[in-house]
Structure formats: structure tokens, C-alpha cells
Amino acid sequence: MGLRKYLEILKIFIKTQLAWRGDSVIQILFSLTKILFASLLWGTIFAGRDKVAGFTLSSMMSYYIISSFLTQLDMSSKVSMEISQRIRNGTFSKYMVLPVNIQGYFVAMEMGIVLFHLIIYFITSVLWIIVFRIRFVFAPDPEIVAGIGILILLGLFFMAQLNYYLGLLTLKYEEIGTFLMIKDNLVAFVTGSIIPLTLLPERFLWIMKAFPFYYVTYLPSMLLIGRLNGELGMGLLVLLCWCVILQAVIHVTWQNYRIKYDGVGI
């Protein structure tokens, strides 16, 4: 019975997206800009070269197509903004009286949004491959495809947890809008959405492997173009550990900060 509640929330937000089609168009145009920029930049860099940091031009563009697709699927930044705004204007109480777990509500909301956009962004990615005439590189071992899928789901769940946690910080710090903006730009860099992390210094890369962001976008993208297959197991373990740790932090934060909310806005 409890699970059915979250399924209904998921269905509601799938339907809600039909009223906000403009967001999808903006995201599609953003991915077009990103891939167009990558095509011009790397086309220039690869001029007269066969490989750069182990990438061919085809594999580099394939990486950008896949990472752009995964980046678009993560819409959890809306969760932190929603929570922050609701706390500040005094309407967060609506979630506190719902007969469901608040975090579960936002996770179900995120799943509904992701499922709605999944097919749209997949078709868009295929369209960019055709438009830019990219010789798409897709070479995962069939035996690890399921593992890659689990890694992607764990990454999306971790980002939902992170943004839920950051939203809750408004209960104490009141204004976190600037911090969230900085976070979005920083996350885009450390997840490999801007440039593949393998182009960065090796010492930085080893440090990043201890943190979850390495495994959210960069590793799945690399795995799907047939690289770094040996890191799948470690990626699953590290992401799972971070999800457990962050869940504990969320629990402690909620228990300590919820008493600060007076329900009348800030």
C-alpha cells in the first residue's frame, strides 16, 4: 500500500510535465549548444591528430553525446530549489502533512520527471548523431550493461539525495540560492560534463575517485564507449557507500533542523 502512494506521485509528475513542455525544449537546445561547441572545439584540436588522451574524434564526440544525455536526465537541482523556496515562503508545511515520507515524495517526483524525459532525450541524442554525422562509438561488454544501468540509477539517486539535503539547509541558513548556483557549476565540472576527467592531471583524477561525482556521469559515459571496464565494480561500491553515508546525514539534519521551521516563511 505504501509503495502505491509513491507510484501515484510518480504518475502525477509524468502528467505534470505535459504542462511544462517549454522546459524540455530549453534542455534540448542546451544539449544542442553543448554538442555544437564540442564539435567545433574538438574538431580544431584533432586537426592533424588521430588521438588525444586515448580518444579519437569519434569517441570524444560519442562521450559528449552520452554525457549530455545523462546530464539532462539529472533534474534533481529542481528539488533543492523547490524545498528552499517553500521553506522561505512558509509553504513547506504542505509536504509535512502528506501521508508519505518527504524525501520519498521528492525521489518519486524526480523519477516521474526522468521517465517522462527519458525517451525525448534519447531521440534527441540520436538526432544529434545524425545531424552532426558522428561515427558513434558504443562498445560496452554485454555482460556489464546491467551494471552500467545500476551505476546510472545510483548516480541519479545520489544526486537526488544531495539536492534534497542542500534544500533542507534552508531550515538553518535561510538563503542558499547563491550556493546552489555555485554548486551546479562545480558539479558540471567534477562529473565530467564539461570535459572528460581523463584530460585532467592524474593526481586530481585519483582524488576524484574517492568521491561520488566521478561515477555519476564520467564513468558511465566512459564505460559506454568501451573504456575503463575494470572500474565498474569499484564505481558501484563507492556510489553505494556514499548513498548510505548521505542518507544518514540527511536523517540527522532533518531531525535537528525541522524544529526550526515555524511554517510562516522567512
N, C-alpha and C positions, 0 to 999 in steps of 0.2 A: 504493500500500500504506500509506504514511504517513497519507494522508487518511482511510483506512478506520478507523484506530485512533481518530481523533477523532470520527468518526461513531458508533462504538460507544460512546464515552464519552457522547456526546450522547443516544443511545438509553437508556443506563443511567439517566441522570439524569431523563429523561422518565418512566421507570418508577418511579424513586425517589420522585417527587412524589406518586404514588398512596398512599404510606405516610405522607405528611405533609400530608394534606388540611386539617388544622387551620390551617396557615399561610395557605392560600388563603382560608379563612373569615375569619380575622383581617384580612387585607388588604382583603377585600370590605367588612367592617364599617368599616374605617378610611376607605375611599373614601366610604361612606355618610355617615359623620360629617362628612367634609370638605365634601361637596356640600350636606348639610343646613345646615351652618354658613354656607357661601357663599350659599345660597338665602335664609336669614334676614337675613344681613348686607347683601347687595346689594339684597334686596327693600326693606329700610329706606332704604338710600342712594338708590335710584332712585325712591322715593316722590315723585311730583310732578315727576319729571325724565324726559326722553326719552333723554338720553345723558349719559355720564360718561366723559371722556377718550376720546371717539370710540366707546365701547361702548354698545350698547343692552343692556337687561337680558337679552334672549335671547342675544346674542353673548357677554356676560360669563359666563352660565351654561354656554354651549357651550364656552367657553375652559376653565372648570373641569372639565367632563366630560372633555375631551380631555387636558388636562394631568394630571389624576388617572390616566387610563388609561396615559399614557406613564410617569408616575412609578412606577406599580405594576409596569410591565414591567422597570424597572431594579432588579434584585435583587443587584447586584454588591457591595453592602455586606457580604453574607454571605461574599464571597471574602476580604476583609481580616480579618474576624473568624476565619474558618477558619484562615487562614495564621498569624495571631497566636497563636491557641490551640495550634495544632500545634507551633509553634516553642517556646512556653513549656513545653509538657508533654513535649517531646522526641520527638514522633511525626511531625515534618515529614519525617523520613527516608523515609517511605513514598512521598512524591512524588519524592524524589531518585533512587529506584531504578526508577521506572517507565520503560518504554522509549518515553516521549513527552516532548516539551518541557513543562516545568512550567507555564509561562504558557499554552501551548496547551491543556493539560488544564483549567485553570480557565476559559478562554474557552469551551471546548466544554461545560463544566459549566453555565456561565451561559446558553449558547444552549439547552441542554436544558430548563432551568428556565423560560426565557422562552417557549419554544414550547409548553410544557405549559399555562402560564397565559394565553397569548395569547387563545385562544377564550373562556376563562372570564371574563376581564376585559372582553372585547368585549361579551359577552352581558350582563354586569353593567352596563356603561356604557349599553347600550340600555335596560335595565330602569330605571335611574335617570332616563333621559329620559322614560320613560312615567310612572313613579311621581310625579316632580316636575312633570309636564306642561310640560316645557321645549320651547319652539319652537326646535328645534335648528338652528343656523346652520352650514352646511357648504358652503363655496363656493370650493374650490381650483380653479385653472385646470387642466383636464385635461392640459395639456401639462407641468405641473410636478409632477404626482402622483408620478412616478418619482423626481424629485429630492427630494421630501419624504421618500419612503421611504428613500433613501440617506442623507439627513441624520439620520433617526431611527436607522438602523443605526450610523452613525458615532458618534452620541451615546452609544448603548449600549456600543459598543466602547471609546470613550474612558473612560467611567465604569468599565468592567471593568479597563482599564489602570490607572486611578487607584487603584482599591481594591486591585489586585494589588500595585502599588508601595507603597502605605501598609502593607500586610501585611508586605512584606519589611523594612520599617523596624524591625520587632520584632527582627530579627537584630542590630541595634545598640542600640536604645533600650529593649528588653525589655518595657516596659509602655506600650502606646499606646491602651488602652481608652478613657480619658477623651478623648484627642484624636479618636478615631473618633466618639465621641458628639457632640462639638462640630462635627466635620466634617459629619455627617449633617444637623444643624440648619442649618448655614451653607449647605450645598448646596441644601437645600429652599428657602431664600430666594433665592439668586442664580440659580437655574434658573427662577424664576418660578412655582414650585409653590404658594407661599403667596398671593402677589398678582401680577398681571401687572406686569412690569417697566416698562411704559409709564407706570404711575402714579407712578414714582419720578422724581426730578429729572433733567432732560435730560443734565446733565453726567455724572451717575452712569451713565446709560444708554450714553453714548458710551464711557466707560471699560470697561463690561462687554462691549462689542462686540469688544474686543481679547482677551477671554478665552473659553474654550470653553463655559462654563456657560450663556451667553446662548443658545447654539444647541442645547442638549441637550433642553430641554423648552419653553421660552418661544417660540422662533422656529417650531418645527414646529406648535405649538398655534395661533399667530397665522396661519400660512400656511393651516392647515386651516379657519379661519373666514374666509378670503378677505382677509387683511391682510398687509402687508409683503412682497408678492410679489417686490419688487425686491431683497430681501436674501438670496434663496435661494442665488445663486451665491457671494456672499461667505461665507455660512454654511458651505457645502461646503468652500471653500478654507481658511477659518480652522480648522475642525474637523480637516481632513486634516493641516494643518501641526502642530496640537497633538498629534495622534496619533503623527506621526513623531517629534516632539521628545520626547514622553513615552516612546516606545519606546526611544529612545537612552538616556534617563535610567534606565529600567528595566534595560537591559543593563549599564550602568556600575555601578549599585547592586548588582546580583546578583553581578557579578564581584568587587566589593570586599568585600561583606558575607558571602558564603556561607562563607568560610573561618572566620568567627566562630562558625558553628554546630557544636556538638560532638555533637549527636544525643542528649543526655541530659536536655534540658529546662533551664529556668532557675529 
